[in-house]
Amino acid sequence: MKKIVFIHTVPDIISRLNRELKLRLPGTRIENIMDDQLSTILQYDREKVLDRLNTLVRLAEDGCESGDVEFILTCTALSDIADEAHRPLQVLDQYLHKALAELDSFLLVATSEGALSPTTKGIQKYSSGKDIRKREIYVNGAREAIKNGDKSLHDRLITTAIIGALEKESYDGIALCQPSMSHLKDELSKDTQIAVLTGIDTFLENFRIR
């Protein structure tokens, strides 16, 4: 049986991935691994993160043929090191990067500064040197709000930052860099009347088992 293993640093999209992939990929085993320390450790010890990832991968692939299991990182900040792991890891946001590379302009929104650089690098990989107008927005305080259980404040800070940016300049789309913001997609689309892209939505629209 084919197995897909998602490695998460936050639990936000686990239930949705499980629900939708069971419908789209019947007969495929879906597993989720949570390690909420990976993105924190990455800030000061890249090698330790790789060691932890490699350990998680080896444990999950135990008893499986190498071609029967796929690993997918859902944390944007970890996408930079996906190719350095014990075996190649896919990045959930790769489909978001491809979609953004096709736009002429967009807002790039993150609640963690560490998510902006990997996303920009991912877009450059697919843009073939295309000149894209973008503005990066780091929403200060939103990450702390969600950690403290204040989802309302988290959402309000993000929405206010986006609306404020759009009042100054127009863009073709809005990219929500992290899974923790994906639930805002429909509301923001309605409020702004422009395309709102998230990693999980572009993943579910485009992912195919290898």
N, C-alpha and C positions, 0 to 999 in steps of 0.2 A: 504494500500500500504506500502511495506517495505521501510524504509528510512535509508540511510547511511549519517552520518554527519562527515565530516572531520574538525578537528581543526588545523589550520595552524598558524605559526609565520612568514612565508614568503610566497609570492604568487607563487613561481617558478613552482610548479607542478599542480596548480589548473586546468588550461585549459586542460592539458593532462589527468588528472584523470577524469574530466567531459566527455571528448571526448571518451575515451576508455571504461569507465564503462557504458556509455549509450549504447554502442554497445554490451558489454558483458553481461549486466544485464538489458535488456529491462523491463520496468514496475517498475523499482526501482527508487525511488526519491533520487537524490544526492544533498546534501547541503554542503556548505563550510562556515566556520567561520574563520575570520582572527583576530588575536590578536597579534600584533607585539611586545607587551610589556611582554608577558609571559616569554620568555627565559631570558630577561634582569632582570626581577623581581626575577626570580629563583636564581640568583646569591647572593641575600641578604635576601630574604623573602619567604621561601618555603610555609609557611601557606597561605600567600596572593595569591600565584599562585593557590593553591588548592581551595581557596575561589572563585577566578575568574573562574577556570575551572568548579566548581560545579554550579556557576550561569549560565554559558554558556550552560551546560548540561540541567539544569532544564528548561531554556527558549526553547531550541531546542526540548525537549521531551514533551512539553506542548501539550496536545490534542492527544498524541500518546499512544497506548498500550505499556507497557514496552518491550515486545518481538518484537515490530515492528520497533525499531530504534537501530542502532548500531553506536557507536562513535569510531572514529579512530584518534589518535594523529599522526601528520606527523613530528613533531619536535623531532629530536633525543635526545636533551637535556632533554626533558620532560618525556622520557620513564621510568625513575626511579620512577616517582610518579603516574603512570597510575593506579596502584592497590589501591591507597589511595583516589581516588576521590569518589564522592557521589555514583557512580555506576561504575563497572569495565569498563575501557576504553581499547580498543585494541591499539596496537602500530604498525604503518605501517612497522617499521623496524624489526618486529619479524621474518619475512620470510628471511630477510637478515641475521639475527643472526643464524638462522637454517642452511642456506646455507654455511656460513663461518665455522660453527662448523664441517662441513664435510671435509673441506680442511686440508691439513697438514701444510700449511704456507700461509701467506698473508700479504700485506701491508694495514694498516688501516689509511686512510687519512681523516683529518678533518680541517676545517677552523675556528672552534671554539673549544677551549680546553674543554669546557663543554660537547662536544659530544663524547669524547673518552671514558670516564669512563662508561657511560650508555651502550655504544656499547660493551665494553669488558665484562661487567656484563651480558648483553644479550646473548653473545656467550657462556659464561661459563654455563649458564642455560641449554644449549642444547648440550654441548660438553661431558658431563658425565665424566669429569676428563681427557679427552684426552689431550695429550701433543701437543700443536699447537705452531709452531714457527711463531711469528708475530712481526712486527715493526710498531710502531705508529708514524705517521707524522702529526705534527701540522703546517699548512702552514701559517706562520705569514704574515699579511698584506693582505691576500686574502679577508677576510671578509670586511675589511675596503674599499677595492677597489670596491667590488660589491655594498656596501652601497653608495659609491660616484658615482656610475653609470659607473665605468670603468670595464666593463665585460672582455675586452681584457686583462687587467693586471691581473684580477682575474684568468682567465683561464691559462695565461702564468705562473704565480707563481705556480699553482697547477701542471701543466704539468712538469715544470722544477724540482720541488721537487720529483716527482714520478720517472722521468727518472734518476735523480741523485741517488736515493736510489737503483734502479734496476741495476745501473752500479756497485754497490758495492756487491750486493747479489741478488740471484734469488728467486722468490716466485711463488706459484701456482696461486695466484690471487691478485687482488687489490680491496679493498672495499672503495667506496666513501660514507662517513658517512652521508652526509647531502643532502637534496633535491636540494640545490643550485648548486651542482656539477654534477647532474645526466646527464645534456646535454653533458658532456664530455665523456660519456661511449664509444660511437662508435669510436671516434677519438683515445682515449687511447688504446682501443682494437687493433686497426690497428697499432698504433705506437709501442706497447709493445709485441704484439702477445701472450698475456696471458688473462685469464678471468678477466673482470671488472664487479663487482657487485654493484648494487645500490638498495636502499630501494624501490623505486617506481617500478623498473622492477621486482624484486622478489615478490613484493606485487601483481602486476597485473598478474603474472604467477601463483600465488598460492591461492589468496583470493577466498573464497567461502562464500556466505551468510549463516549465522547460522540458 
